């Protein structure tokens, strides 16, 4: 049983957990593919994206995320047999601003605000994350981005930076819960580092592993949505 009263800090992955990036990714690429005569399934598009994005992040961990997205888009065109289009690649990189929050994100984050120290650990750049936070509506107490640490999860730099920030506030690892959808980028490294973690099973009713590479790891806790986590917090408020 997840007892949130144990924790003083909640950190979140952003894209896939707070922001529905799969809707944004597939919503951009699928129409382009259909226009060129390819009726790829969303599951296939996301699986290819997951593989290529991770390759680009590993190859150049200091690159800003919009650059990673441009390169991933062009590599995806090669993989799927689509026409390479530099302008479309730039538009895809810019589309991160249009990726919507999940329907339960705004209310949950507003509820957590003030009760917990809130952080976001994200594989993006500062500017992109700022626009997504504006869409969510709750400003976290701190953020750690790939731009800041010059590294992409599942490498440990995000978590090490968050650990140091929380230590300055007197919050130990035992009182910190990391919340994320990606087993690969978040749950697996959190487990390796001994950070309590909660998996948000956003894809419970969908096939495939989506826009993240697969990983086989057992989280400390599991919820189906942020709404479920927020309801649990309300029950344990006293």
Buried (B, 14 or more C-beta within 10 A) or exposed (E): EBEBEEBBBBBBBBBBBBBBBBBBBBBBBBEBBEEEEBEBEBBBBBBBBBBBBBBBBEEEBEBBBBBBBBBBBBBBBEEBEBEEBEEBBBBBBEBBBEBBBBEBBBBBBEBBBEEBBBBBBBBBBBBBBBEBBEBBEBBBBBBBBBBBBEBBBBBBBBBBBBBEBBEEEEBEBEBBBBBBBBBBBBBBBBBEBEBBBBBBBBBEEEEBBBBBBEBEBEBBBBBEBBBBBBBBBEEEEE
